[in-house]
Amino acid sequence: MSEQPTPTATAHITAPYGPLADALKIAAFGTVCATGPAQHGVLIEADDTGLTLRTHDYETAVSITVPTATVTRAGASLLPLAQLTKALKAMMAGETKATATRTTVTLDGDLLSTDHLTVPLAALPVGEFAPATKPAPPAAHLDAQELHHQLQRVIPAAGRDDTFPALTGVQVTLTDRLTLSTTDRYRFAVAHLPATPHPDHPVISPGDFLTALVPARTLARLSKHLKAQTGTISIAFGNSGLTLTTTEAAFTIRELEGNLPRYDALFPTTVDTSLTLERATAQRALKKCAALIAASGERGSPVTLRWDETGTLTLAPRIGEPDDLARIKGMPLTFATLTGPTPTDCELHTNPAFLADALAAFDATDTLTLHLRDPKPNSSLLPPLLLTTNPSPTGGDYRHLLMPVRPS
């Protein structure tokens, strides 16, 4: 008697379309960088604990439970995620959203069914799927919305040049709080948020920390999912990577090699002048300056922060011939001097896109403070601009360092 081939799809489950479709959408985070049919698939595991969907593209591993699903036969099936998602959506054609959401879907191995239709799917051998290693146990809990918010602040400052892989990442560091930092060599963004230690995880001693450098592009994708989350999520650091776990899904992100430079050696602890800026006015002025730069055809030109002899702060585009520059008058920016003297006859130049990202990172409720240092005598180095959410250069939950531009 010849040996029977091992079935490739054995899971049998039923679930409402709405929760199942939502789970598959989350599973797609683990197939973005997939190569090969098996890693483009979703592994469907049905057992006495319920239904779990898994994806893994070697950069991100995703595991989702579907509490509303009923397991009618234990087993596992590996199905092409895109085909399954499209077939499910097609089977809901002609139904209202409310009806589609509660429609019962049955998956019997490779057969997808509703009350109206049954279609086979192109099942793949389960053994060809490369699973991710088991993530580390959680180290701390975070507020999901706060994590989303702070990620939005730091991700724009990450590098995009893959020839410097470490600079395309976000350094995630856990001490008595969670710190997110990133740089592209021209700016450095750092954000902090509270973290509550997991009760089963050893307390991190003063001076110790857990850290992981993970791709900013992956965190940018996952942040879209975090935006809809409420309550807390857990974070874990381990050999498998950085793991973020919500109520129903776990995302494990592989680490990049290396670490970012220590920002505490780059950020000033003392400054000469601190100014509280009115963010809305600064953004309006920047949009006008950027539009003028584009209209002039001089793309890549900086914008200039200038204090005149009366102490008025303006923002202007740096365009035209040298004689033209002296005739340009910038838009006044509303500010209040907090500490130090008001600069006069001073100007600094910066990348308008980078400044736009920095200003966008601040909320209406933030105190947007611009900190300045005077150039050192006999030094060719220009001191960077520091923006914080606190009047102190070392305070606040967010700090953004901008390297000035030396105009040609």
C-alpha positions as CSV (number, residue, x, y, z in Angstrom):
1,M,0.0,0.0,0.0
2,S,1.4,3.4,-1.0
3,E,1.9,6.0,1.6
4,Q,-0.8,8.7,1.6
5,P,0.4,12.3,1.1
6,T,0.2,14.5,4.2
7,P,-2.8,16.9,3.9
8,T,-1.6,20.5,3.4
9,A,-4.7,22.1,5.0
10,T,-6.6,20.6,7.9
11,A,-7.9,23.4,10.0
12,H,-11.7,23.7,10.2
13,I,-13.1,26.9,11.7
14,T,-16.2,29.2,11.5
15,A,-16.1,33.0,12.2
16,P,-18.0,36.2,11.5
17,Y,-16.6,37.9,8.4
18,G,-16.0,41.2,10.2
19,P,-13.5,40.1,12.9
20,L,-11.9,37.6,10.5
21,A,-11.3,40.3,7.9
22,D,-9.9,42.6,10.5
23,A,-7.5,39.9,11.7
24,L,-6.3,39.2,8.2
25,K,-5.6,42.9,7.7
26,I,-3.4,42.9,10.8
27,A,-1.7,39.7,9.6
28,A,-0.7,41.6,6.4
29,F,1.9,43.5,8.5
30,G,3.9,40.3,8.5
31,T,4.0,39.8,4.7
32,V,5.2,43.2,3.5
33,C,8.8,42.1,2.9
34,A,8.0,38.4,2.2
35,T,9.9,36.5,-0.5
36,G,8.6,33.1,-1.7
37,P,5.0,31.8,-1.7
38,A,5.0,30.3,1.8
39,Q,6.0,33.5,3.6
40,H,3.3,35.4,1.6
41,G,0.8,33.0,3.2
42,V,-1.0,33.1,6.5
43,L,-0.7,30.1,8.8
44,I,-4.0,29.2,10.3
45,E,-3.7,27.2,13.5
46,A,-6.9,25.8,15.1
47,D,-6.7,23.9,18.4
48,D,-8.4,23.8,21.8
49,T,-7.1,27.3,22.6
50,G,-8.9,28.8,19.6
51,L,-7.9,30.3,16.3
52,T,-4.5,31.9,15.7
53,L,-3.3,33.5,12.5
54,R,0.5,33.8,11.9
55,T,2.6,35.6,9.3
56,H,6.4,36.1,9.1
57,D,8.4,37.8,6.4
58,Y,11.7,37.7,8.4
59,E,11.5,41.4,9.3
60,T,8.2,41.2,11.2
61,A,6.4,38.3,12.7
62,V,2.7,38.7,13.5
63,S,0.4,36.5,15.7
64,I,-3.3,37.2,16.0
65,T,-6.0,35.5,18.0
66,V,-9.6,35.6,16.8
67,P,-11.8,35.2,19.9
68,T,-15.0,35.2,17.9
69,A,-13.9,32.1,15.9
70,T,-15.1,28.6,16.6
71,V,-12.8,25.7,16.1
72,T,-14.7,22.7,14.7
73,R,-11.6,20.6,13.9
74,A,-8.1,21.1,15.1
75,G,-5.4,21.4,12.5
76,A,-3.3,23.8,10.4
77,S,-3.7,25.4,7.0
78,L,-1.3,27.6,5.0
79,L,-3.2,29.8,2.6
80,P,-2.1,32.7,0.3
81,L,-3.0,35.8,2.4
82,A,-3.8,38.0,-0.6
83,Q,-6.0,35.3,-2.2
84,L,-7.9,34.6,1.0
85,T,-8.5,38.3,1.7
86,K,-9.7,39.0,-1.8
87,A,-11.9,35.9,-1.9
88,L,-13.6,36.8,1.4
89,K,-14.2,40.4,0.2
90,A,-15.7,39.1,-3.1
91,M,-18.0,36.8,-1.3
92,M,-19.5,39.8,0.6
93,A,-20.2,41.6,-2.7
94,G,-23.8,42.9,-2.8
95,E,-24.2,42.8,1.0
96,T,-24.5,45.8,3.2
97,K,-21.6,46.5,5.6
98,A,-23.7,45.5,8.6
99,T,-24.8,42.2,6.9
100,A,-21.3,41.4,5.7
101,T,-19.8,42.0,9.2
102,R,-22.0,39.4,10.8
103,T,-22.0,36.8,7.9
104,T,-20.6,33.5,9.0
105,V,-17.6,32.2,7.1
106,T,-16.5,28.6,7.2
107,L,-13.0,27.5,6.3
108,D,-12.6,23.7,5.9
109,G,-9.0,23.1,5.0
110,D,-8.7,24.8,1.7
111,L,-12.5,25.3,1.1
112,L,-13.9,28.8,1.9
113,S,-17.7,28.9,2.3
114,T,-20.6,31.1,3.2
115,D,-24.4,30.4,3.0
116,H,-24.2,31.4,-0.7
117,L,-20.9,30.2,-2.1
118,T,-18.1,27.7,-1.6
119,V,-14.7,28.1,-3.4
120,P,-11.4,26.3,-3.1
121,L,-8.2,28.1,-2.3
122,A,-4.6,27.3,-3.4
123,A,-3.3,25.7,-0.2
124,L,0.4,25.5,0.4
125,P,2.3,22.8,2.3
126,V,2.3,23.8,6.0
127,G,5.8,22.6,6.4
128,E,7.2,25.2,4.0
129,F,6.2,28.0,6.3
130,A,9.2,29.3,8.3
131,P,7.8,30.3,11.8
132,A,9.4,33.0,13.9
133,T,11.2,32.1,17.1
134,K,9.2,32.5,20.3
135,P,9.3,36.1,21.6
136,A,10.7,37.0,25.0
137,P,8.4,37.5,27.9
138,P,7.0,41.1,28.4
139,A,9.2,43.5,30.3
140,A,6.8,46.4,30.7
141,H,3.4,47.9,29.8
142,L,2.9,51.1,27.8
143,D,-0.1,53.2,26.9
144,A,-0.9,52.4,23.3
145,Q,-2.0,55.9,22.4
146,E,1.1,57.5,24.0
147,L,3.4,55.1,22.1
148,H,1.6,55.9,18.8
149,H,2.0,59.6,19.6
150,Q,5.6,59.5,20.4
151,L,6.4,57.3,17.4
152,Q,4.9,59.9,15.1
153,R,7.3,62.4,16.6
154,V,10.5,60.5,16.1
155,I,10.0,58.4,12.9
156,P,10.3,61.4,10.5
157,A,13.9,62.0,11.7
158,A,15.0,58.5,10.7
159,G,17.4,58.1,7.8
160,R,16.3,56.6,4.5
161,D,19.7,55.7,3.1
162,D,20.1,51.9,3.2
163,T,23.8,52.2,2.8
164,F,23.8,53.3,6.5
165,P,21.3,50.7,7.9
166,A,21.6,51.7,11.5
167,L,20.5,55.2,10.7
168,T,17.2,53.9,9.3
169,G,16.2,52.6,12.7
170,V,14.6,53.7,15.9
171,Q,16.5,53.0,19.1
172,V,14.0,51.7,21.6
173,T,15.4,51.7,25.2
174,L,13.7,50.7,28.4
175,T,14.9,52.0,31.8
176,D,12.4,53.4,34.3
177,R,10.7,54.8,31.2
178,L,10.7,54.1,27.5
179,T,12.9,56.2,25.2
180,L,12.6,56.4,21.4
181,S,15.5,58.0,19.5
182,T,16.5,58.3,15.8
183,T,18.8,60.3,13.6
184,D,19.7,60.8,10.0
185,R,22.9,62.7,10.8
186,Y,21.3,66.0,10.2
187,R,18.7,65.9,13.0
188,F,18.2,63.9,16.1
189,A,14.7,63.3,17.7
190,V,14.2,61.8,21.2
191,A,10.9,61.1,22.9
192,H,10.1,59.6,26.3
193,L,7.0,57.9,27.6
194,P,6.1,56.3,30.9
195,A,6.5,52.5,31.3
196,T,5.1,50.2,34.0
197,P,7.3,47.2,34.7
198,H,5.7,43.8,34.1
199,P,5.1,42.1,37.5
200,D,6.9,38.9,36.3
201,H,9.9,40.7,34.9
202,P,13.0,41.6,37.0
203,V,13.1,45.2,37.9
204,I,15.7,47.1,35.9
205,S,18.4,48.4,38.2
206,P,19.5,52.0,38.0
207,G,22.1,52.3,35.2
208,D,20.8,49.2,33.5
209,F,18.6,49.1,30.4
210,L,17.1,47.0,27.7
211,T,17.5,48.3,24.1
212,A,16.8,47.3,20.5
213,L,17.4,49.1,17.2
214,V,14.5,48.3,14.9
215,P,13.6,49.6,11.3
216,A,11.7,52.9,11.4
217,R,9.7,51.9,8.3
218,T,8.3,48.8,10.2
219,L,7.4,50.9,13.2
220,A,5.7,53.4,10.9
221,R,3.5,50.7,9.5
222,L,2.7,49.3,12.9
223,S,2.0,52.7,14.3
224,K,-1.1,52.9,12.0
225,H,-2.4,49.8,13.9
226,L,-1.6,51.3,17.3
227,K,-3.6,54.4,16.4
228,A,-6.8,52.4,16.8
229,Q,-5.7,50.7,20.0
230,T,-6.9,51.7,23.5
231,G,-5.5,50.7,26.9
232,T,-2.1,49.2,27.4
233,I,0.3,47.1,25.3
234,S,3.3,45.1,26.5
235,I,6.9,45.4,25.2
236,A,9.5,42.7,25.2
237,F,13.2,42.6,24.3
238,G,14.9,39.3,23.2
239,N,16.9,37.4,20.7
240,S,13.8,37.2,18.5
241,G,13.6,41.0,18.3
242,L,11.4,43.7,19.8
243,T,7.9,42.5,20.5
244,L,4.8,44.7,21.0
245,T,1.7,42.9,22.1
246,T,-1.9,44.3,22.1
247,T,-5.0,42.5,23.4
248,E,-5.3,40.2,20.4
249,A,-2.0,40.6,18.3
250,A,1.7,40.3,18.9
251,F,4.3,41.9,16.5
252,T,7.9,40.9,16.7
253,I,10.3,43.1,14.7
254,R,13.8,42.0,13.9
255,E,16.7,44.1,15.1
256,L,19.1,46.0,12.9
257,E,22.8,45.6,13.6
258,G,24.5,48.3,15.7
259,N,23.2,51.1,17.8
260,L,22.7,54.8,17.3
261,P,25.1,57.4,18.8
262,R,24.3,58.3,22.4
263,Y,22.2,61.4,22.2
264,D,23.0,62.6,25.7
265,A,26.5,63.5,24.4
266,L,25.1,65.6,21.6
267,F,22.2,67.4,23.2
268,P,23.2,70.6,25.1
269,T,22.5,70.8,28.8
270,T,23.0,74.6,28.9
271,V,22.1,77.2,26.4
272,D,22.5,81.0,26.0
273,T,19.0,81.9,25.0
274,S,15.6,80.2,25.1
275,L,12.6,81.4,23.1
276,T,9.0,80.2,23.3
277,L,7.7,80.1,19.7
278,E,4.1,80.4,18.6
279,R,3.9,77.2,16.5
280,A,1.0,78.1,14.2
281,T,2.7,81.3,13.1
282,A,6.0,79.5,12.6
283,Q,4.3,76.9,10.4
284,R,2.5,79.5,8.3
285,A,5.8,81.4,7.8
286,L,7.6,78.2,6.8
287,K,4.9,77.2,4.3
288,K,5.2,80.6,2.6
289,C,9.0,80.3,2.6
290,A,9.0,76.8,1.2
291,A,6.5,77.8,-1.5
292,L,8.7,80.8,-2.5
293,I,11.8,78.4,-2.7
294,A,9.8,76.1,-5.0
295,A,8.6,79.0,-7.1
296,S,12.1,80.3,-7.5
297,G,13.3,76.9,-8.8
298,E,16.1,76.9,-6.2
299,R,15.1,73.6,-4.6
300,G,17.4,72.7,-1.8
301,S,17.8,76.2,-0.6
302,P,17.5,76.7,3.2
303,V,15.3,79.0,5.2
304,T,16.8,81.7,7.5
305,L,15.9,82.5,11.1
306,R,17.1,86.1,11.6
307,W,17.2,88.5,14.5
308,D,17.6,92.1,13.5
309,E,19.0,95.0,15.5
310,T,15.6,95.5,17.2
311,G,15.4,91.8,18.4
312,T,12.7,90.9,15.9
313,L,12.8,87.2,14.9
314,T,11.8,86.5,11.3
315,L,11.8,83.5,8.9
316,A,12.8,84.0,5.3
317,P,13.6,82.0,2.2
318,R,17.3,82.1,1.1
319,I,16.8,82.7,-2.6
320,G,18.2,84.9,-5.4
321,E,21.6,86.5,-6.0
322,P,23.6,87.9,-3.1
323,D,22.3,91.4,-3.7
324,D,18.7,90.0,-3.5
325,L,19.3,88.3,-0.2
326,A,19.9,91.6,1.6
327,R,16.6,92.9,0.3
328,I,14.5,89.9,1.5
329,K,12.4,90.6,4.5
330,G,11.1,87.6,6.4
331,M,7.8,87.0,8.2
332,P,8.0,88.0,11.9
333,L,7.6,85.1,14.4
334,T,5.8,85.6,17.7
335,F,8.0,84.6,20.6
336,A,8.8,85.4,24.2
337,T,12.3,85.5,25.7
338,L,12.5,83.0,28.6
339,T,16.2,83.1,29.5
340,G,19.3,84.8,28.3
341,P,19.6,87.9,26.1
342,T,17.5,88.4,23.0
343,P,19.9,87.8,20.0
344,T,20.4,90.7,17.6
345,D,22.2,90.8,14.2
346,C,22.2,87.0,14.2
347,E,21.0,84.5,11.6
348,L,20.8,80.7,11.3
349,H,20.0,78.6,8.2
350,T,18.2,75.3,8.2
351,N,16.6,72.8,5.9
352,P,12.9,73.8,5.5
353,A,11.6,70.2,5.3
354,F,13.5,69.2,8.4
355,L,12.1,72.3,10.2
356,A,8.6,71.4,9.0
357,D,8.9,67.9,10.5
358,A,10.2,69.3,13.8
359,L,7.3,71.8,14.1
360,A,4.7,69.2,13.2
361,A,6.0,67.0,16.0
362,F,4.7,69.4,18.6
363,D,1.1,69.5,19.8
364,A,-1.1,72.6,20.5
365,T,-0.7,71.8,24.2
366,D,3.1,71.7,24.1
367,T,5.3,74.6,25.0
368,L,7.5,74.9,21.9
369,T,10.8,76.3,23.0
370,L,13.7,77.1,20.8
371,H,17.1,76.9,22.5
372,L,20.2,78.6,21.1
373,R,23.9,78.6,21.9
374,D,26.3,81.2,20.8
375,P,29.1,80.0,18.4
376,K,32.4,79.2,20.2
377,P,35.2,81.6,19.7
378,N,37.6,80.6,16.9
379,S,35.4,77.6,15.9
380,S,34.0,76.9,12.5
381,L,31.3,74.7,13.9
382,L,27.8,76.1,14.0
383,P,25.8,75.3,17.1
384,P,22.6,73.3,16.3
385,L,19.0,74.4,17.0
386,L,17.3,72.5,19.9
387,L,13.5,72.4,20.1
388,T,11.8,71.0,23.2
389,T,8.4,70.6,24.8
390,N,9.8,72.2,28.0
391,P,11.4,75.5,28.8
392,S,14.5,73.6,30.0
393,P,16.8,72.2,27.3
394,T,16.9,68.9,29.2
395,G,13.2,68.7,30.1
396,G,10.0,67.6,28.4
397,D,8.9,64.4,26.8
398,Y,10.3,65.4,23.3
399,R,13.5,67.0,22.1
400,H,14.5,67.6,18.5
401,L,18.0,68.7,17.5
402,L,18.5,70.4,14.0
403,M,21.9,70.8,12.5
404,P,22.2,74.2,10.8
405,V,23.1,74.6,7.2
406,R,26.1,76.6,6.0
407,P,24.8,78.3,2.9
408,S,26.9,78.4,-0.2
